[in-house]
Amino acid sequence: MCSRRIVLKGCGVTQGGCQAEIAQVKVSCLKHCRDSLGHEFGMETLMKILVIEDERDVRLNILEILSSSNFDTVHASNGREGIKLARETQPDLIICDIKMPDIDGYEVLSELRQDTETATIPFIFLTAKADKTDIRRGMNLGADDYLTKPFRRIELLETIAARHKKQQALLSLQDSVRELAEQAHQKDELVCSITHDLRAPLTTIKVALQLLEMTPNNHEQYINVAKAACEQGDELIQNLLYLYQLESGETRILMEAIDLHAHLMHLTNLFQVRTQNRHQTLSLDIPEELPLITSDGTCLQRVLSELLNNACKYTPDYGEISLQFQECPHLNRVIFSVRNSVAIPLDELPKLFDKFYRLPNSTQQHGSGLGLPLVKHLVEQLNGQITVTSQGGWTTFAVELPYRMQSVESVA
């Protein structure tokens, strides 16, 4: 029997016996640690750990444990080098000895905590003795944990896993706080936008009434102005209410078989008078035979009405508007397209579905800024998608829907 004794300095791994037995124990230990850590972390990418340790043997032993457990490692032999590497490499975690020449671990931690780039990196102290005073000092400086030398492999890995888990929870909490702050900001903007947009039609009505008093011979003209302003305010309120219901999941989807030919003909007839008043051309490009689809007829009509309404508003006099239909049997989908003879800059297209967004420098009529966001939500409720393109002087909104929706009570 071989009597040689192997000691892994600083890690507390001591094993007597021959080389074969030692190797077997090391392999078993590594496998256990790796499996345990993998289960704890659920990691698919390497976690980067900075080791700051002045004792060469201890540093190498720690690096061996970390490398064999699938960690990416960087290391420093003194505090100044460790601070420099922390700033350059931005590790996910730092393991640092306390007692070091030049500057000790406390100074390293203090300096890193004052730097916004490194202030939140989890920090584990290595100490040769578990002195309560030392521990309290480190905790006051912002240390996350302590590890007393000598330690076992599993102790090191479990400490890292615990720090990682807490760090992930902290990051998740920070994301939630940012999301709440963004929602609060959006609500503030929403209130400002609603206030502004409701004030506009009310001001118009007020001015129209004043002019009505001053010029009694033009009653009809100013009454029509007031009515148009009322309709504008009513549209804003209705769209806002409906959009809120969609976003809060209060809208129910009621499926029915839809006769597309009758549906589309009725819809275009509703807009014929409006387009004729502005000398616009509205065309319907559909095949003679259309399939039956199963969807929510009210939602579908709201989608197409909003798109046609939008086209009428922004198409100039004597411009063209078309409603097209296309089947895609191989995809089990149908596509409705509303096109109008207006060009929209490419960089503006992604913003069209934002609440209260309106095209800048537009000389055409302005709506509530809620029509397209409402359309997008409705299309998603119908398990479809909507896209917008603009080229060759034409803008096209394409709505793609399934032939048959899945049976659902409501959609959140």
Secondary structure, 3 states (H helix, E strand, C coil): CCCCEEEECCCCEEEECCHHHHHHHHHHHHHHHHHHHHHHHCCCCCCEEEEECCCHHHHHHHHHHHHHCCCEEEEECCHHHHHHHHHHHCCCEEEEECCCCCCCHHHHHHHHHCCCCCCCCCEEEEECCCCHHHHHHHHHHCCCEEEECCCCHHHHHHHHHHHHHHHHHHHHHHHHHHHHHHHHHHHHHHHHHHHHHHHHHHHHHHHHHHHHHHCHHHHHHHHHHHHHHHHHHHHHHHHHHHHHHHHCCCCECCCEEEEHHHHHHHHHHHHHHHHHHCCCEEEEECCCCCCEEEECHHHHHHHHHHHHHHHHHHCCCCCEEEEEEEEEHHHCEEEEEEEECCCCCHHHHHHCCCCCCCCCCCCCCCCCCCHHHHHHHHHHHCCCEEEEEEECCEEEEEEEEECECCCCCECC
